[in-house]
Amino acid sequence: MRRFTQGLYGYAFAMLVCLAAVGLFLLVTPQSRTEHIPRVDYSMDVANLRRSAPYEVWAPSRVPARWIPNSSRATQEKGVTTWRLGFATARRSHAMLAQSDEKPAAGFASRMAGTTEVTGNVQIGGVTWEQRFREDKNQRSLVRLLPDATVVVTGTAQWDELTALAASLRQQPKPAS
């Protein structure tokens, strides 16, 4: 027994026992090979914002196939109403809709886009959107400055995916009093 507790043989034996224990642990531990992205229902946020926001809310009428809404957060702080809605796209990139009545509107747009530099304009559904690109974060943004709110579609998704999200946006009317 003494040769298993001393010297090179003892070290090799202890290492073998440890490796066997780790192997057994990995063998019996359940492992999931499927992707799990949490899905959220943002309809309550839309309903609440339609009632409480001082502007008419823009929400996706129908998201593209295989997109998963994975975050929704509406806040009202210091008289400013903001809503952020995040998606995992079909290509598993990130896309987010952000809208607010924060003033100055350009400040909110720049903060959401991560840049003040406008790289171009694009027509989506007959409406002009500013394009912005932040290269170091691979972040693309579409910005629309409205009289009462600012709408930003941004993320690491490609332009076609962000355009699809922007095209799906529909103005949600205020509920009748």
Stockholm file with secondary structure:
# STOCKHOLM 1.0

chainA/1-177         MRRFTQGLYGYAFAMLVCLAAVGLFLLVTPQSRTEHIPRVDYSMDVANLRRSAPYEVWAPSRVPARWIPNSSRATQEKGVTTWRLGFATARRSHAMLAQSDEKPAAGFASRMAGTTEVTGNVQIGGVTWEQRFREDKNQRSLVRLLPDATVVVTGTAQWDELTALAASLRQQPKPAS
#=GR chainA/1-177 SS CGGGSSHHHHHHHHHHHHHHHHHHHHHHSCCCCSCCCCCCCCHHHHHHHHHHCSSCEEEESSCCTTCEEEEEEEEEETTEEEEEEEEECTTSCEEEEEEECCSSHHHHHHHHHTCCCEEEEEEETTEEEEEEEEGGGTEEEEEEECSSCEEEEEESSCHHHHHHHHHHEEEECCCCC
#=GC SS_cons         CGGGSSHHHHHHHHHHHHHHHHHHHHHHSCCCCSCCCCCCCCHHHHHHHHHHCSSCEEEESSCCTTCEEEEEEEEEETTEEEEEEEEECTTSCEEEEEEECCSSHHHHHHHHHTCCCEEEEEEETTEEEEEEEEGGGTEEEEEEECSSCEEEEEESSCHHHHHHHHHHEEEECCCCC
//
